[in-house]
Amino acid sequence: MKYVVAIISWVIVAWMCFIFLGSLPYKFTNHPDTQHIFSTIGDWLGTFLGSGIGSLFTQFGAYAVGGFELITSLVLLLPALLWVKSRAGDQPFGNTRRRWHQIGGLMASAVMAGAVFFHLVSPLGIEVLHQGESDGGSLFRAAASILVLGIVLFVMNRGGTAEPEQ
């Protein structure tokens, strides 16, 4: 059973990292789509939290979210590095794949809970419209899937972390 959990965990991690790492070029280069998303949310936040907060979110939100997604991806992929290191004869500090995937699952769920929240309650909407083009709801679906899968990753990897795993 532990091998089934490990395989499912790695499939979930692959999906999360595909989404997180694939979005970094957009977030870190101030892509027009990213500008639209974060300025829409920033303008909305500014209406009730003040224009300063809204402006900060517009200017730096993509970098903050992208940075957190990068750190989350590293946490999720760390067990692979530790496994390679253990095969080279070094002991990987006694940490297990399960523990890192639990932490990474919670981190992924936390950041995507924010994304889902903003899609649902801000003017951004479920289907993002920018320059007459629609994303068809793909950003929302990706965020919702990672929110749910992060919780699944946490739950299925809880418990017995005493024995090192791959």
Phi and psi in radians as a Rosetta constraint file:
Dihedral C 1 N 2 CA 2 C 2 CIRCULARHARMONIC -1.137 0.35
Dihedral N 2 CA 2 C 2 N 3 CIRCULARHARMONIC -0.480 0.35
Dihedral C 2 N 3 CA 3 C 3 CIRCULARHARMONIC -1.270 0.35
Dihedral N 3 CA 3 C 3 N 4 CIRCULARHARMONIC -0.620 0.35
Dihedral C 3 N 4 CA 4 C 4 CIRCULARHARMONIC -1.118 0.35
Dihedral N 4 CA 4 C 4 N 5 CIRCULARHARMONIC -0.791 0.35
Dihedral C 4 N 5 CA 5 C 5 CIRCULARHARMONIC -1.059 0.35
Dihedral N 5 CA 5 C 5 N 6 CIRCULARHARMONIC -0.752 0.35
Dihedral C 5 N 6 CA 6 C 6 CIRCULARHARMONIC -1.095 0.35
Dihedral N 6 CA 6 C 6 N 7 CIRCULARHARMONIC -0.770 0.35
Dihedral C 6 N 7 CA 7 C 7 CIRCULARHARMONIC -1.126 0.35
Dihedral N 7 CA 7 C 7 N 8 CIRCULARHARMONIC -0.821 0.35
Dihedral C 7 N 8 CA 8 C 8 CIRCULARHARMONIC -1.082 0.35
Dihedral N 8 CA 8 C 8 N 9 CIRCULARHARMONIC -0.707 0.35
Dihedral C 8 N 9 CA 9 C 9 CIRCULARHARMONIC -1.035 0.35
Dihedral N 9 CA 9 C 9 N 10 CIRCULARHARMONIC -0.795 0.35
Dihedral C 9 N 10 CA 10 C 10 CIRCULARHARMONIC -1.174 0.35
Dihedral N 10 CA 10 C 10 N 11 CIRCULARHARMONIC -0.577 0.35
Dihedral C 10 N 11 CA 11 C 11 CIRCULARHARMONIC -1.137 0.35
Dihedral N 11 CA 11 C 11 N 12 CIRCULARHARMONIC -0.773 0.35
Dihedral C 11 N 12 CA 12 C 12 CIRCULARHARMONIC -1.088 0.35
Dihedral N 12 CA 12 C 12 N 13 CIRCULARHARMONIC -0.792 0.35
Dihedral C 12 N 13 CA 13 C 13 CIRCULARHARMONIC -1.043 0.35
Dihedral N 13 CA 13 C 13 N 14 CIRCULARHARMONIC -0.725 0.35
Dihedral C 13 N 14 CA 14 C 14 CIRCULARHARMONIC -1.057 0.35
Dihedral N 14 CA 14 C 14 N 15 CIRCULARHARMONIC -0.764 0.35
Dihedral C 14 N 15 CA 15 C 15 CIRCULARHARMONIC -1.096 0.35
Dihedral N 15 CA 15 C 15 N 16 CIRCULARHARMONIC -0.833 0.35
Dihedral C 15 N 16 CA 16 C 16 CIRCULARHARMONIC -1.057 0.35
Dihedral N 16 CA 16 C 16 N 17 CIRCULARHARMONIC -0.807 0.35
Dihedral C 16 N 17 CA 17 C 17 CIRCULARHARMONIC -1.190 0.35
Dihedral N 17 CA 17 C 17 N 18 CIRCULARHARMONIC -0.600 0.35
Dihedral C 17 N 18 CA 18 C 18 CIRCULARHARMONIC -1.028 0.35
Dihedral N 18 CA 18 C 18 N 19 CIRCULARHARMONIC -0.812 0.35
Dihedral C 18 N 19 CA 19 C 19 CIRCULARHARMONIC -1.224 0.35
Dihedral N 19 CA 19 C 19 N 20 CIRCULARHARMONIC -0.887 0.35
Dihedral C 19 N 20 CA 20 C 20 CIRCULARHARMONIC -1.097 0.35
Dihedral N 20 CA 20 C 20 N 21 CIRCULARHARMONIC -0.909 0.35
Dihedral C 20 N 21 CA 21 C 21 CIRCULARHARMONIC -1.233 0.35
Dihedral N 21 CA 21 C 21 N 22 CIRCULARHARMONIC -0.557 0.35
Dihedral C 21 N 22 CA 22 C 22 CIRCULARHARMONIC -1.193 0.35
Dihedral N 22 CA 22 C 22 N 23 CIRCULARHARMONIC -0.424 0.35
Dihedral C 22 N 23 CA 23 C 23 CIRCULARHARMONIC -1.551 0.35
Dihedral N 23 CA 23 C 23 N 24 CIRCULARHARMONIC -0.219 0.35
Dihedral C 23 N 24 CA 24 C 24 CIRCULARHARMONIC -1.045 0.35
Dihedral N 24 CA 24 C 24 N 25 CIRCULARHARMONIC -0.735 0.35
Dihedral C 24 N 25 CA 25 C 25 CIRCULARHARMONIC -1.030 0.35
Dihedral N 25 CA 25 C 25 N 26 CIRCULARHARMONIC -0.578 0.35
Dihedral C 25 N 26 CA 26 C 26 CIRCULARHARMONIC -1.224 0.35
Dihedral N 26 CA 26 C 26 N 27 CIRCULARHARMONIC -0.786 0.35
Dihedral C 26 N 27 CA 27 C 27 CIRCULARHARMONIC -1.243 0.35
Dihedral N 27 CA 27 C 27 N 28 CIRCULARHARMONIC -0.679 0.35
Dihedral C 27 N 28 CA 28 C 28 CIRCULARHARMONIC -1.534 0.35
Dihedral N 28 CA 28 C 28 N 29 CIRCULARHARMONIC -0.150 0.35
Dihedral C 28 N 29 CA 29 C 29 CIRCULARHARMONIC -1.943 0.35
Dihedral N 29 CA 29 C 29 N 30 CIRCULARHARMONIC 0.155 0.35
Dihedral C 29 N 30 CA 30 C 30 CIRCULARHARMONIC 1.026 0.35
Dihedral N 30 CA 30 C 30 N 31 CIRCULARHARMONIC 0.750 0.35
Dihedral C 30 N 31 CA 31 C 31 CIRCULARHARMONIC -0.982 0.35
Dihedral N 31 CA 31 C 31 N 32 CIRCULARHARMONIC 2.552 0.35
Dihedral C 31 N 32 CA 32 C 32 CIRCULARHARMONIC -0.959 0.35
Dihedral N 32 CA 32 C 32 N 33 CIRCULARHARMONIC -0.656 0.35
Dihedral C 32 N 33 CA 33 C 33 CIRCULARHARMONIC -1.114 0.35
Dihedral N 33 CA 33 C 33 N 34 CIRCULARHARMONIC -0.727 0.35
Dihedral C 33 N 34 CA 34 C 34 CIRCULARHARMONIC -1.144 0.35
Dihedral N 34 CA 34 C 34 N 35 CIRCULARHARMONIC -0.737 0.35
Dihedral C 34 N 35 CA 35 C 35 CIRCULARHARMONIC -1.003 0.35
Dihedral N 35 CA 35 C 35 N 36 CIRCULARHARMONIC -0.762 0.35
Dihedral C 35 N 36 CA 36 C 36 CIRCULARHARMONIC -1.090 0.35
Dihedral N 36 CA 36 C 36 N 37 CIRCULARHARMONIC -0.827 0.35
Dihedral C 36 N 37 CA 37 C 37 CIRCULARHARMONIC -1.086 0.35
Dihedral N 37 CA 37 C 37 N 38 CIRCULARHARMONIC -0.913 0.35
Dihedral C 37 N 38 CA 38 C 38 CIRCULARHARMONIC -1.304 0.35
Dihedral N 38 CA 38 C 38 N 39 CIRCULARHARMONIC -0.490 0.35
Dihedral C 38 N 39 CA 39 C 39 CIRCULARHARMONIC -1.306 0.35
Dihedral N 39 CA 39 C 39 N 40 CIRCULARHARMONIC -0.607 0.35
Dihedral C 39 N 40 CA 40 C 40 CIRCULARHARMONIC -1.070 0.35
Dihedral N 40 CA 40 C 40 N 41 CIRCULARHARMONIC -0.821 0.35
Dihedral C 40 N 41 CA 41 C 41 CIRCULARHARMONIC -1.198 0.35
Dihedral N 41 CA 41 C 41 N 42 CIRCULARHARMONIC -0.735 0.35
Dihedral C 41 N 42 CA 42 C 42 CIRCULARHARMONIC -1.072 0.35
Dihedral N 42 CA 42 C 42 N 43 CIRCULARHARMONIC -0.750 0.35
Dihedral C 42 N 43 CA 43 C 43 CIRCULARHARMONIC -1.084 0.35
Dihedral N 43 CA 43 C 43 N 44 CIRCULARHARMONIC -0.734 0.35
Dihedral C 43 N 44 CA 44 C 44 CIRCULARHARMONIC -1.132 0.35
Dihedral N 44 CA 44 C 44 N 45 CIRCULARHARMONIC -0.801 0.35
Dihedral C 44 N 45 CA 45 C 45 CIRCULARHARMONIC -1.061 0.35
Dihedral N 45 CA 45 C 45 N 46 CIRCULARHARMONIC -0.650 0.35
Dihedral C 45 N 46 CA 46 C 46 CIRCULARHARMONIC -1.095 0.35
Dihedral N 46 CA 46 C 46 N 47 CIRCULARHARMONIC -0.430 0.35
Dihedral C 46 N 47 CA 47 C 47 CIRCULARHARMONIC -1.208 0.35
Dihedral N 47 CA 47 C 47 N 48 CIRCULARHARMONIC -0.457 0.35
Dihedral C 47 N 48 CA 48 C 48 CIRCULARHARMONIC -2.219 0.35
Dihedral N 48 CA 48 C 48 N 49 CIRCULARHARMONIC -0.240 0.35
Dihedral C 48 N 49 CA 49 C 49 CIRCULARHARMONIC -1.820 0.35
Dihedral N 49 CA 49 C 49 N 50 CIRCULARHARMONIC -0.111 0.35
Dihedral C 49 N 50 CA 50 C 50 CIRCULARHARMONIC 1.828 0.35
Dihedral N 50 CA 50 C 50 N 51 CIRCULARHARMONIC 2.610 0.35
Dihedral C 50 N 51 CA 51 C 51 CIRCULARHARMONIC -1.147 0.35
Dihedral N 51 CA 51 C 51 N 52 CIRCULARHARMONIC -0.498 0.35
Dihedral C 51 N 52 CA 52 C 52 CIRCULARHARMONIC -1.099 0.35
Dihedral N 52 CA 52 C 52 N 53 CIRCULARHARMONIC -0.809 0.35
Dihedral C 52 N 53 CA 53 C 53 CIRCULARHARMONIC -1.131 0.35
Dihedral N 53 CA 53 C 53 N 54 CIRCULARHARMONIC -0.790 0.35
Dihedral C 53 N 54 CA 54 C 54 CIRCULARHARMONIC -1.047 0.35
Dihedral N 54 CA 54 C 54 N 55 CIRCULARHARMONIC -0.731 0.35
Dihedral C 54 N 55 CA 55 C 55 CIRCULARHARMONIC -1.149 0.35
Dihedral N 55 CA 55 C 55 N 56 CIRCULARHARMONIC -0.725 0.35
Dihedral C 55 N 56 CA 56 C 56 CIRCULARHARMONIC -1.071 0.35
Dihedral N 56 CA 56 C 56 N 57 CIRCULARHARMONIC -0.744 0.35
Dihedral C 56 N 57 CA 57 C 57 CIRCULARHARMONIC -1.118 0.35
Dihedral N 57 CA 57 C 57 N 58 CIRCULARHARMONIC -0.733 0.35
Dihedral C 57 N 58 CA 58 C 58 CIRCULARHARMONIC -1.066 0.35
Dihedral N 58 CA 58 C 58 N 59 CIRCULARHARMONIC -0.767 0.35
Dihedral C 58 N 59 CA 59 C 59 CIRCULARHARMONIC -1.345 0.35
Dihedral N 59 CA 59 C 59 N 60 CIRCULARHARMONIC -0.695 0.35
Dihedral C 59 N 60 CA 60 C 60 CIRCULARHARMONIC -2.082 0.35
Dihedral N 60 CA 60 C 60 N 61 CIRCULARHARMONIC -0.086 0.35
Dihedral C 60 N 61 CA 61 C 61 CIRCULARHARMONIC -1.021 0.35
Dihedral N 61 CA 61 C 61 N 62 CIRCULARHARMONIC -0.758 0.35
Dihedral C 61 N 62 CA 62 C 62 CIRCULARHARMONIC -1.108 0.35
Dihedral N 62 CA 62 C 62 N 63 CIRCULARHARMONIC -0.686 0.35
Dihedral C 62 N 63 CA 63 C 63 CIRCULARHARMONIC -1.196 0.35
Dihedral N 63 CA 63 C 63 N 64 CIRCULARHARMONIC -0.721 0.35
Dihedral C 63 N 64 CA 64 C 64 CIRCULARHARMONIC -1.139 0.35
Dihedral N 64 CA 64 C 64 N 65 CIRCULARHARMONIC -0.828 0.35
Dihedral C 64 N 65 CA 65 C 65 CIRCULARHARMONIC -1.146 0.35
Dihedral N 65 CA 65 C 65 N 66 CIRCULARHARMONIC -0.785 0.35
Dihedral C 65 N 66 CA 66 C 66 CIRCULARHARMONIC -1.065 0.35
Dihedral N 66 CA 66 C 66 N 67 CIRCULARHARMONIC -0.726 0.35
Dihedral C 66 N 67 CA 67 C 67 CIRCULARHARMONIC -1.077 0.35
Dihedral N 67 CA 67 C 67 N 68 CIRCULARHARMONIC -0.743 0.35
Dihedral C 67 N 68 CA 68 C 68 CIRCULARHARMONIC -1.162 0.35
Dihedral N 68 CA 68 C 68 N 69 CIRCULARHARMONIC -0.681 0.35
Dihedral C 68 N 69 CA 69 C 69 CIRCULARHARMONIC -1.150 0.35
Dihedral N 69 CA 69 C 69 N 70 CIRCULARHARMONIC -0.638 0.35
Dihedral C 69 N 70 CA 70 C 70 CIRCULARHARMONIC -1.134 0.35
Dihedral N 70 CA 70 C 70 N 71 CIRCULARHARMONIC -0.813 0.35
Dihedral C 70 N 71 CA 71 C 71 CIRCULARHARMONIC -1.080 0.35
Dihedral N 71 CA 71 C 71 N 72 CIRCULARHARMONIC -0.724 0.35
Dihedral C 71 N 72 CA 72 C 72 CIRCULARHARMONIC -1.073 0.35
Dihedral N 72 CA 72 C 72 N 73 CIRCULARHARMONIC -0.753 0.35
Dihedral C 72 N 73 CA 73 C 73 CIRCULARHARMONIC -1.065 0.35
Dihedral N 73 CA 73 C 73 N 74 CIRCULARHARMONIC -0.728 0.35
Dihedral C 73 N 74 CA 74 C 74 CIRCULARHARMONIC -1.108 0.35
Dihedral N 74 CA 74 C 74 N 75 CIRCULARHARMONIC -0.723 0.35
Dihedral C 74 N 75 CA 75 C 75 CIRCULARHARMONIC -1.091 0.35
Dihedral N 75 CA 75 C 75 N 76 CIRCULARHARMONIC -0.749 0.35
Dihedral C 75 N 76 CA 76 C 76 CIRCULARHARMONIC -1.168 0.35
Dihedral N 76 CA 76 C 76 N 77 CIRCULARHARMONIC -0.575 0.35
Dihedral C 76 N 77 CA 77 C 77 CIRCULARHARMONIC -1.596 0.35
Dihedral N 77 CA 77 C 77 N 78 CIRCULARHARMONIC -0.197 0.35
Dihedral C 77 N 78 CA 78 C 78 CIRCULARHARMONIC -0.953 0.35
Dihedral N 78 CA 78 C 78 N 79 CIRCULARHARMONIC -0.683 0.35
Dihedral C 78 N 79 CA 79 C 79 CIRCULARHARMONIC -1.007 0.35
Dihedral N 79 CA 79 C 79 N 80 CIRCULARHARMONIC -0.559 0.35
Dihedral C 79 N 80 CA 80 C 80 CIRCULARHARMONIC -1.142 0.35
Dihedral N 80 CA 80 C 80 N 81 CIRCULARHARMONIC -0.750 0.35
Dihedral C 80 N 81 CA 81 C 81 CIRCULARHARMONIC -1.129 0.35
Dihedral N 81 CA 81 C 81 N 82 CIRCULARHARMONIC -0.745 0.35
Dihedral C 81 N 82 CA 82 C 82 CIRCULARHARMONIC -1.125 0.35
Dihedral N 82 CA 82 C 82 N 83 CIRCULARHARMONIC -0.605 0.35
Dihedral C 82 N 83 CA 83 C 83 CIRCULARHARMONIC -1.152 0.35
Dihedral N 83 CA 83 C 83 N 84 CIRCULARHARMONIC -0.797 0.35
Dihedral C 83 N 84 CA 84 C 84 CIRCULARHARMONIC -1.060 0.35
Dihedral N 84 CA 84 C 84 N 85 CIRCULARHARMONIC -0.760 0.35
Dihedral C 84 N 85 CA 85 C 85 CIRCULARHARMONIC -1.090 0.35
Dihedral N 85 CA 85 C 85 N 86 CIRCULARHARMONIC -0.699 0.35
Dihedral C 85 N 86 CA 86 C 86 CIRCULARHARMONIC -1.166 0.35
Dihedral N 86 CA 86 C 86 N 87 CIRCULARHARMONIC -0.562 0.35
Dihedral C 86 N 87 CA 87 C 87 CIRCULARHARMONIC -1.257 0.35
Dihedral N 87 CA 87 C 87 N 88 CIRCULARHARMONIC -0.387 0.35
Dihedral C 87 N 88 CA 88 C 88 CIRCULARHARMONIC -1.479 0.35
Dihedral N 88 CA 88 C 88 N 89 CIRCULARHARMONIC 0.036 0.35
Dihedral C 88 N 89 CA 89 C 89 CIRCULARHARMONIC 1.785 0.35
Dihedral N 89 CA 89 C 89 N 90 CIRCULARHARMONIC -0.128 0.35
Dihedral C 89 N 90 CA 90 C 90 CIRCULARHARMONIC -1.598 0.35
Dihedral N 90 CA 90 C 90 N 91 CIRCULARHARMONIC 2.578 0.35
Dihedral C 90 N 91 CA 91 C 91 CIRCULARHARMONIC -1.586 0.35
Dihedral N 91 CA 91 C 91 N 92 CIRCULARHARMONIC 2.260 0.35
Dihedral C 91 N 92 CA 92 C 92 CIRCULARHARMONIC -1.473 0.35
Dihedral N 92 CA 92 C 92 N 93 CIRCULARHARMONIC 0.965 0.35
Dihedral C 92 N 93 CA 93 C 93 CIRCULARHARMONIC 1.040 0.35
Dihedral N 93 CA 93 C 93 N 94 CIRCULARHARMONIC 0.212 0.35
Dihedral C 93 N 94 CA 94 C 94 CIRCULARHARMONIC 1.304 0.35
Dihedral N 94 CA 94 C 94 N 95 CIRCULARHARMONIC 0.076 0.35
Dihedral C 94 N 95 CA 95 C 95 CIRCULARHARMONIC -1.395 0.35
Dihedral N 95 CA 95 C 95 N 96 CIRCULARHARMONIC 2.587 0.35
Dihedral C 95 N 96 CA 96 C 96 CIRCULARHARMONIC -1.929 0.35
Dihedral N 96 CA 96 C 96 N 97 CIRCULARHARMONIC 2.841 0.35
Dihedral C 96 N 97 CA 97 C 97 CIRCULARHARMONIC -1.033 0.35
Dihedral N 97 CA 97 C 97 N 98 CIRCULARHARMONIC -0.738 0.35
Dihedral C 97 N 98 CA 98 C 98 CIRCULARHARMONIC -1.010 0.35
Dihedral N 98 CA 98 C 98 N 99 CIRCULARHARMONIC -0.798 0.35
Dihedral C 98 N 99 CA 99 C 99 CIRCULARHARMONIC -1.114 0.35
Dihedral N 99 CA 99 C 99 N 100 CIRCULARHARMONIC -0.793 0.35
Dihedral C 99 N 100 CA 100 C 100 CIRCULARHARMONIC -1.153 0.35
Dihedral N 100 CA 100 C 100 N 101 CIRCULARHARMONIC -0.651 0.35
Dihedral C 100 N 101 CA 101 C 101 CIRCULARHARMONIC -1.244 0.35
Dihedral N 101 CA 101 C 101 N 102 CIRCULARHARMONIC -0.552 0.35
Dihedral C 101 N 102 CA 102 C 102 CIRCULARHARMONIC -1.077 0.35
Dihedral N 102 CA 102 C 102 N 103 CIRCULARHARMONIC -0.899 0.35
Dihedral C 102 N 103 CA 103 C 103 CIRCULARHARMONIC -1.068 0.35
Dihedral N 103 CA 103 C 103 N 104 CIRCULARHARMONIC -0.831 0.35
Dihedral C 103 N 104 CA 104 C 104 CIRCULARHARMONIC -1.103 0.35
Dihedral N 104 CA 104 C 104 N 105 CIRCULARHARMONIC -0.648 0.35
Dihedral C 104 N 105 CA 105 C 105 CIRCULARHARMONIC -1.091 0.35
Dihedral N 105 CA 105 C 105 N 106 CIRCULARHARMONIC -0.744 0.35
Dihedral C 105 N 106 CA 106 C 106 CIRCULARHARMONIC -1.143 0.35
Dihedral N 106 CA 106 C 106 N 107 CIRCULARHARMONIC -0.726 0.35
Dihedral C 106 N 107 CA 107 C 107 CIRCULARHARMONIC -1.099 0.35
Dihedral N 107 CA 107 C 107 N 108 CIRCULARHARMONIC -0.786 0.35
Dihedral C 107 N 108 CA 108 C 108 CIRCULARHARMONIC -1.098 0.35
Dihedral N 108 CA 108 C 108 N 109 CIRCULARHARMONIC -0.753 0.35
Dihedral C 108 N 109 CA 109 C 109 CIRCULARHARMONIC -1.108 0.35
Dihedral N 109 CA 109 C 109 N 110 CIRCULARHARMONIC -0.688 0.35
Dihedral C 109 N 110 CA 110 C 110 CIRCULARHARMONIC -1.097 0.35
Dihedral N 110 CA 110 C 110 N 111 CIRCULARHARMONIC -0.848 0.35
Dihedral C 110 N 111 CA 111 C 111 CIRCULARHARMONIC -1.199 0.35
Dihedral N 111 CA 111 C 111 N 112 CIRCULARHARMONIC -0.610 0.35
Dihedral C 111 N 112 CA 112 C 112 CIRCULARHARMONIC -1.391 0.35
Dihedral N 112 CA 112 C 112 N 113 CIRCULARHARMONIC -0.382 0.35
Dihedral C 112 N 113 CA 113 C 113 CIRCULARHARMONIC -1.082 0.35
Dihedral N 113 CA 113 C 113 N 114 CIRCULARHARMONIC -0.701 0.35
Dihedral C 113 N 114 CA 114 C 114 CIRCULARHARMONIC -1.110 0.35
Dihedral N 114 CA 114 C 114 N 115 CIRCULARHARMONIC -0.767 0.35
Dihedral C 114 N 115 CA 115 C 115 CIRCULARHARMONIC -1.089 0.35
Dihedral N 115 CA 115 C 115 N 116 CIRCULARHARMONIC -0.819 0.35
Dihedral C 115 N 116 CA 116 C 116 CIRCULARHARMONIC -1.067 0.35
Dihedral N 116 CA 116 C 116 N 117 CIRCULARHARMONIC -0.767 0.35
Dihedral C 116 N 117 CA 117 C 117 CIRCULARHARMONIC -0.960 0.35
Dihedral N 117 CA 117 C 117 N 118 CIRCULARHARMONIC -0.890 0.35
Dihedral C 117 N 118 CA 118 C 118 CIRCULARHARMONIC -1.162 0.35
Dihedral N 118 CA 118 C 118 N 119 CIRCULARHARMONIC -0.591 0.35
Dihedral C 118 N 119 CA 119 C 119 CIRCULARHARMONIC -1.119 0.35
Dihedral N 119 CA 119 C 119 N 120 CIRCULARHARMONIC -0.671 0.35
Dihedral C 119 N 120 CA 120 C 120 CIRCULARHARMONIC -1.428 0.35
Dihedral N 120 CA 120 C 120 N 121 CIRCULARHARMONIC -0.605 0.35
Dihedral C 120 N 121 CA 121 C 121 CIRCULARHARMONIC -1.930 0.35
Dihedral N 121 CA 121 C 121 N 122 CIRCULARHARMONIC -0.303 0.35
Dihedral C 121 N 122 CA 122 C 122 CIRCULARHARMONIC -1.655 0.35
Dihedral N 122 CA 122 C 122 N 123 CIRCULARHARMONIC 2.991 0.35
Dihedral C 122 N 123 CA 123 C 123 CIRCULARHARMONIC -1.134 0.35
Dihedral N 123 CA 123 C 123 N 124 CIRCULARHARMONIC -0.148 0.35
Dihedral C 123 N 124 CA 124 C 124 CIRCULARHARMONIC -1.000 0.35
Dihedral N 124 CA 124 C 124 N 125 CIRCULARHARMONIC -0.809 0.35
Dihedral C 124 N 125 CA 125 C 125 CIRCULARHARMONIC 1.390 0.35
Dihedral N 125 CA 125 C 125 N 126 CIRCULARHARMONIC 2.974 0.35
Dihedral C 125 N 126 CA 126 C 126 CIRCULARHARMONIC -1.240 0.35
Dihedral N 126 CA 126 C 126 N 127 CIRCULARHARMONIC -0.696 0.35
Dihedral C 126 N 127 CA 127 C 127 CIRCULARHARMONIC -1.822 0.35
Dihedral N 127 CA 127 C 127 N 128 CIRCULARHARMONIC 1.930 0.35
Dihedral C 127 N 128 CA 128 C 128 CIRCULARHARMONIC -1.383 0.35
Dihedral N 128 CA 128 C 128 N 129 CIRCULARHARMONIC 2.148 0.35
Dihedral C 128 N 129 CA 129 C 129 CIRCULARHARMONIC -1.902 0.35
Dihedral N 129 CA 129 C 129 N 130 CIRCULARHARMONIC 2.204 0.35
Dihedral C 129 N 130 CA 130 C 130 CIRCULARHARMONIC -2.510 0.35
Dihedral N 130 CA 130 C 130 N 131 CIRCULARHARMONIC 2.191 0.35
Dihedral C 130 N 131 CA 131 C 131 CIRCULARHARMONIC 0.906 0.35
Dihedral N 131 CA 131 C 131 N 132 CIRCULARHARMONIC 0.769 0.35
Dihedral C 131 N 132 CA 132 C 132 CIRCULARHARMONIC 1.322 0.35
Dihedral N 132 CA 132 C 132 N 133 CIRCULARHARMONIC -0.004 0.35
Dihedral C 132 N 133 CA 133 C 133 CIRCULARHARMONIC -1.834 0.35
Dihedral N 133 CA 133 C 133 N 134 CIRCULARHARMONIC 2.508 0.35
Dihedral C 133 N 134 CA 134 C 134 CIRCULARHARMONIC -1.942 0.35
Dihedral N 134 CA 134 C 134 N 135 CIRCULARHARMONIC 2.505 0.35
Dihedral C 134 N 135 CA 135 C 135 CIRCULARHARMONIC -1.510 0.35
Dihedral N 135 CA 135 C 135 N 136 CIRCULARHARMONIC -0.005 0.35
Dihedral C 135 N 136 CA 136 C 136 CIRCULARHARMONIC 1.184 0.35
Dihedral N 136 CA 136 C 136 N 137 CIRCULARHARMONIC 0.254 0.35
Dihedral C 136 N 137 CA 137 C 137 CIRCULARHARMONIC 1.492 0.35
Dihedral N 137 CA 137 C 137 N 138 CIRCULARHARMONIC 0.173 0.35
Dihedral C 137 N 138 CA 138 C 138 CIRCULARHARMONIC -1.143 0.35
Dihedral N 138 CA 138 C 138 N 139 CIRCULARHARMONIC -0.654 0.35
Dihedral C 138 N 139 CA 139 C 139 CIRCULARHARMONIC -1.122 0.35
Dihedral N 139 CA 139 C 139 N 140 CIRCULARHARMONIC -0.754 0.35
Dihedral C 139 N 140 CA 140 C 140 CIRCULARHARMONIC -1.114 0.35
Dihedral N 140 CA 140 C 140 N 141 CIRCULARHARMONIC -0.791 0.35
Dihedral C 140 N 141 CA 141 C 141 CIRCULARHARMONIC -1.089 0.35
Dihedral N 141 CA 141 C 141 N 142 CIRCULARHARMONIC -0.704 0.35
Dihedral C 141 N 142 CA 142 C 142 CIRCULARHARMONIC -1.115 0.35
Dihedral N 142 CA 142 C 142 N 143 CIRCULARHARMONIC -0.777 0.35
Dihedral C 142 N 143 CA 143 C 143 CIRCULARHARMONIC -1.097 0.35
Dihedral N 143 CA 143 C 143 N 144 CIRCULARHARMONIC -0.785 0.35
Dihedral C 143 N 144 CA 144 C 144 CIRCULARHARMONIC -1.123 0.35
Dihedral N 144 CA 144 C 144 N 145 CIRCULARHARMONIC -0.694 0.35
Dihedral C 144 N 145 CA 145 C 145 CIRCULARHARMONIC -1.130 0.35
Dihedral N 145 CA 145 C 145 N 146 CIRCULARHARMONIC -0.704 0.35
Dihedral C 145 N 146 CA 146 C 146 CIRCULARHARMONIC -1.256 0.35
Dihedral N 146 CA 146 C 146 N 147 CIRCULARHARMONIC -0.605 0.35
Dihedral C 146 N 147 CA 147 C 147 CIRCULARHARMONIC -1.006 0.35
Dihedral N 147 CA 147 C 147 N 148 CIRCULARHARMONIC -0.874 0.35
Dihedral C 147 N 148 CA 148 C 148 CIRCULARHARMONIC -1.204 0.35
Dihedral N 148 CA 148 C 148 N 149 CIRCULARHARMONIC -0.804 0.35
Dihedral C 148 N 149 CA 149 C 149 CIRCULARHARMONIC -1.171 0.35
Dihedral N 149 CA 149 C 149 N 150 CIRCULARHARMONIC -0.517 0.35
Dihedral C 149 N 150 CA 150 C 150 CIRCULARHARMONIC -1.114 0.35
Dihedral N 150 CA 150 C 150 N 151 CIRCULARHARMONIC -0.713 0.35
Dihedral C 150 N 151 CA 151 C 151 CIRCULARHARMONIC -1.159 0.35
Dihedral N 151 CA 151 C 151 N 152 CIRCULARHARMONIC -0.752 0.35
Dihedral C 151 N 152 CA 152 C 152 CIRCULARHARMONIC -1.034 0.35
Dihedral N 152 CA 152 C 152 N 153 CIRCULARHARMONIC -0.791 0.35
Dihedral C 152 N 153 CA 153 C 153 CIRCULARHARMONIC -1.041 0.35
Dihedral N 153 CA 153 C 153 N 154 CIRCULARHARMONIC -0.765 0.35
Dihedral C 153 N 154 CA 154 C 154 CIRCULARHARMONIC -1.086 0.35
Dihedral N 154 CA 154 C 154 N 155 CIRCULARHARMONIC -0.879 0.35
Dihedral C 154 N 155 CA 155 C 155 CIRCULARHARMONIC -1.143 0.35
Dihedral N 155 CA 155 C 155 N 156 CIRCULARHARMONIC -0.773 0.35
Dihedral C 155 N 156 CA 156 C 156 CIRCULARHARMONIC -1.296 0.35
Dihedral N 156 CA 156 C 156 N 157 CIRCULARHARMONIC -0.239 0.35
Dihedral C 156 N 157 CA 157 C 157 CIRCULARHARMONIC -1.859 0.35
Dihedral N 157 CA 157 C 157 N 158 CIRCULARHARMONIC 0.142 0.35
Dihedral C 157 N 158 CA 158 C 158 CIRCULARHARMONIC -1.365 0.35
Dihedral N 158 CA 158 C 158 N 159 CIRCULARHARMONIC 2.852 0.35
Dihedral C 158 N 159 CA 159 C 159 CIRCULARHARMONIC 1.539 0.35
Dihedral N 159 CA 159 C 159 N 160 CIRCULARHARMONIC -2.967 0.35
Dihedral C 159 N 160 CA 160 C 160 CIRCULARHARMONIC -0.129 0.35
Dihedral N 160 CA 160 C 160 N 161 CIRCULARHARMONIC 1.386 0.35
Dihedral C 160 N 161 CA 161 C 161 CIRCULARHARMONIC -1.831 0.35
Dihedral N 161 CA 161 C 161 N 162 CIRCULARHARMONIC 0.256 0.35
Dihedral C 161 N 162 CA 162 C 162 CIRCULARHARMONIC -1.287 0.35
Dihedral N 162 CA 162 C 162 N 163 CIRCULARHARMONIC -0.557 0.35
Dihedral C 162 N 163 CA 163 C 163 CIRCULARHARMONIC -1.703 0.35
Dihedral N 163 CA 163 C 163 N 164 CIRCULARHARMONIC 2.315 0.35
Dihedral C 163 N 164 CA 164 C 164 CIRCULARHARMONIC -1.116 0.35
Dihedral N 164 CA 164 C 164 N 165 CIRCULARHARMONIC 2.418 0.35
Dihedral C 164 N 165 CA 165 C 165 CIRCULARHARMONIC -2.192 0.35
Dihedral N 165 CA 165 C 165 N 166 CIRCULARHARMONIC 2.962 0.35
